[in-house]
Amino acid sequence: MTAKISTPIRALEFYSGIGAFSQAAKPYGIEVVAAFDQSQWANQVYELNNSQKPSSRNLDSISIKDIPEADLWWLSPPCTPYSRRGEQKDMSDPRAKSFLHLIEFMALKKPATILLENVEGFLHSKMYGHLCQTLESNGYIVNSIKLCPTMFAVPMLRPHIFIVARLAAATALPLITAPPQASSAKTLSNFIDYGLNEDTAAHLLLSEVDAEKYEPVLNVVDLKDASDAAQYVICFTSGYYRCRKASGSLLRLESGRLRFFSPGEILALLGFSADFSLSNLALPICYRLVGNSVDVRAIDYLLANALQ
Ligand SMILES: C[S@@+](CC[C@H](N)C(=O)[O-])C[C@H]1O[C@@H](n2cnc3c(N)ncnc32)[C@H](O)[C@@H]1O
């Protein structure tokens, strides 16, 4: 069994969202030959920042003939079936159907490399067992690793699981290990847009009523509180801006008012380039899209190791 790898490497981006994989893949000259996502908003943003529009068809029912030949598959499937916030229905969750379907196709198409990300709970799921069993019985070496932006010197807690599966016949590379301890961390103030204050960013302010009502469950960062080096934000989820509890940090302004981090600040924390655009979509949609996305530096780390 040999997998021929083309130059440039041809990749498929499944559950592409706003395209964290495409962002990370650019410096490697990887050609993303097709992307797939059923969200029209995500696809609008993806198309604006890349030269192609993802296919919006539902992956639950995609047929194998609609999947182009590629050396590398990237998948970022819905995490609710395995997350603490969901009901943890695992493989029986309807949102897991498309992923089950794609696992069948992995065994038939056998791309040389498969990269995948999900929440930490995925590692303890039946779906993870099923994925590993299918891949290993088809000649893949499977490696999983937890990566968090803090490992890349970024002050944000967002631990996620990343799976790297490589066809044994196509690689003699060692397993991927955690990155070495970052020597110099970027402080949170590097990611704050100081132009956004009470006067200029009324749309980002939390109402004073909500600030009082939800105070015990809010995660607030105040750059005056402690040394900047000790400050970090918690994971911004797709529910940020809608629900208050543990869905992402808020910033205390000089005036004492609390404001939401802007979608642009969250993109910067995730490692997207400064020229990345969310188009002119409404604010709640922007939050949903960036909250669903992935740490670009983590994908870069996987690519650097998987494609040596
Ligand atoms: C966790 S997000 C992935 C975000 C992406 N990695 C990014 O960089 O923004 C999951 C994505 O899968 C898409 N999705 C979920 N179920 C799908 C299905 N059955 N068919 C196609 N897309 C689906 C959602 O629209 C969402 O954008």
The ligand as an SDF file (V2000), in Angstrom:
LIG
                    3D

 27 29  0  0  0  0  0  0  0  0999 V2000
  -16.6290   23.2070   14.9050 C   0  0  0  0  0  0  0  0  0  0  0  0
  -17.1700   24.0870   13.5180 S   0  0  0  0  0  0  0  0  0  0  0  0
  -15.7180   24.0770   12.5330 C   0  0  0  0  0  0  0  0  0  0  0  0
  -15.1700   25.4440   12.3010 C   0  0  0  0  0  0  0  0  0  0  0  0
  -13.9550   25.5220   11.4200 C   0  0  0  0  0  0  0  0  0  0  0  0
  -12.9270   24.5950   11.7650 N   0  0  0  0  0  0  0  0  0  0  0  0
  -13.3530   26.9290   11.3500 C   0  0  0  0  0  0  0  0  0  0  0  0
  -12.1680   27.0570   11.1090 O   0  0  0  0  0  0  0  0  0  0  0  0
  -14.0780   27.8960   11.5190 O   0  0  0  0  0  0  0  0  0  0  0  0
  -18.1740   22.8990   12.7290 C   0  0  0  0  0  0  0  0  0  0  0  0
  -18.6730   23.3370   11.3600 C   0  0  0  0  0  0  0  0  0  0  0  0
  -19.3060   22.2200   10.7590 O   0  0  0  0  0  0  0  0  0  0  0  0
  -20.4160   22.6430   10.0100 C   0  0  0  0  0  0  0  0  0  0  0  0
  -21.2990   21.4660    9.9200 N   0  0  0  0  0  0  0  0  0  0  0  0
  -21.8610   20.8080   10.9550 C   0  0  0  0  0  0  0  0  0  0  0  0
  -22.5770   19.7470   10.5070 N   0  0  0  0  0  0  0  0  0  0  0  0
  -22.4380   19.7300    9.1550 C   0  0  0  0  0  0  0  0  0  0  0  0
  -22.9430   18.8730    8.1260 C   0  0  0  0  0  0  0  0  0  0  0  0
  -23.7210   17.8310    8.4170 N   0  0  0  0  0  0  0  0  0  0  0  0
  -22.6150   19.1650    6.8450 N   0  0  0  0  0  0  0  0  0  0  0  0
  -21.8320   20.2360    6.5500 C   0  0  0  0  0  0  0  0  0  0  0  0
  -21.3320   21.0750    7.4770 N   0  0  0  0  0  0  0  0  0  0  0  0
  -21.6190   20.8260    8.7690 C   0  0  0  0  0  0  0  0  0  0  0  0
  -20.9810   23.8210   10.7860 C   0  0  0  0  0  0  0  0  0  0  0  0
  -21.6780   24.7140    9.9330 O   0  0  0  0  0  0  0  0  0  0  0  0
  -19.7170   24.4460   11.3840 C   0  0  0  0  0  0  0  0  0  0  0  0
  -19.2500   25.5110   10.5960 O   0  0  0  0  0  0  0  0  0  0  0  0
  1  2  1  0
  2  3  1  0
  2 10  1  0
  3  4  1  0
  4  5  1  0
  5  6  1  0
  5  7  1  0
  7  8  2  0
  7  9  1  0
 10 11  1  0
 11 12  1  0
 11 26  1  0
 12 13  1  0
 13 14  1  0
 13 24  1  0
 14 15  1  0
 14 23  1  0
 15 16  2  0
 16 17  1  0
 17 18  1  0
 17 23  2  0
 18 19  1  0
 18 20  2  0
 20 21  1  0
 21 22  2  0
 22 23  1  0
 24 25  1  0
 24 26  1  0
 26 27  1  0
M  CHG  2   2   1   9  -1
M  END
$$$$
